[in-house]
Each structure stands twice: as structure tokens, then as C-alpha cells.
């Protein structure tokens, strides 16, 4: 029973990482590009990075929403079909 619970938690964490990785990668790339542009142009505005990063991450989330929902539905159906064996 404990091994089953650990397997469920491991699968949930794996799914969480799989779903969030592309969105975080987009935020990382956009942040690096904006930081390089700030260094080149010597614009040292601290808040300039946030707006493009937020817009890029929201856009990536909207574009990946169908894939995310499929992954979550697969995980949900797997969790509902899993039934713990009750000991007698």
C-alpha cells in the first residue's frame, strides 16, 4: 500500500515537471534575451524583463493548453481507474 502511494506521488511530480518545463523554458529564454538586450543597449530598467516574460509564458501556456489538458486527463483517468486493494 505504501509503495502504491509513493508511485502515485512520483507520477504526480513527474507530470508536474513535464507540464511546467516548456513554460518555464520559454520564460528563461525570453528573460535571457531581454537581459542581453538590456546589456547591449545599457538600459538598466529592472521591470523591463517582467512584461515580455509574462506575455511569453501566457502565450506558451495558451498554445500548450490542449497538450496539458490531454496529459492531465490521462493522469486523472489513471488515478480513477486505480483502486487500492483493501486488506482483509
C-alpha positions in Angstrom: 0.0 0.0 0.0 2.8 2.4 0.8 4.6 1.6 -2.4 1.4 2.4 -4.4 1.1 5.8 -2.6 4.7 6.5 -3.4 4.2 5.6 -7.0 1.2 7.9 -7.3 3.2 10.8 -5.8 6.1 10.1 -8.0 3.9 10.1 -11.1 2.2 13.3 -10.0 5.6 15.1 -9.5 6.8 13.8 -12.9 3.7 15.1 -14.6 4.0 18.4 -12.8 7.6 18.8 -14.1 6.7 17.6 -17.6 3.9 20.2 -17.8 5.7 23.1 -16.3 9.1 22.6 -18.1 8.2 24.1 -21.5 6.5 27.1 -20.0 9.5 27.8 -17.6 11.9 27.3 -20.5 10.1 29.9 -22.5 10.3 32.3 -19.6 14.0 31.5 -19.2 14.8 32.1 -22.9 12.8 35.4 -23.0 14.4 36.6 -19.8 17.9 35.9 -21.2 17.2 37.6 -24.5 15.8 40.7 -22.7 18.8 40.8 -20.3 21.2 40.6 -23.2 19.4 43.4 -25.0 19.5 45.5 -21.8 23.2 44.9 -21.5 23.8 45.8 -25.1 21.7 49.0 -25.0 22.7 49.8 -21.4 19.1 50.2 -20.4 19.1 49.2 -16.7 15.4 49.2 -16.0 14.6 46.4 -13.6 10.9 46.0 -14.5 11.6 45.7 -18.3 12.1 42.0 -18.1 8.8 41.1 -16.5 6.3 42.2 -19.2 7.8 40.3 -22.1 8.4 37.3 -19.9 4.8 37.2 -18.6 3.4 37.7 -22.1 5.6 34.9 -23.5 4.7 32.5 -20.7 1.0 33.2 -21.0 1.3 32.7 -24.8 3.2 29.4 -24.3 0.5 28.3 -21.8 -2.3 29.1 -24.3 -0.5 27.3 -27.1 0.2 24.2 -24.9 -3.2 24.1 -23.3 -4.5 21.3 -25.4 -1.4 19.1 -24.7 -1.6 20.0 -21.0 -5.3 19.1 -20.8 -4.6 15.7 -22.5 -1.8 14.9 -20.1 -4.0 15.9 -17.1 -7.0 13.9 -18.4 -4.8 10.8 -18.9 -3.4 11.1 -15.3 -6.9 11.7 -13.9 -8.3 8.6 -15.7 -5.4 6.6 -14.5 -6.0 7.7 -10.9 -9.7 7.0 -11.1 -9.1 3.6 -12.6 -6.6 2.7 -9.9 -8.3 1.1 -6.9 -6.4 0.2 -3.8 -6.7 -3.4 -2.6 -8.2 -3.4 0.8 -6.7 -5.9 3.2 -9.0 -8.4 5.0 
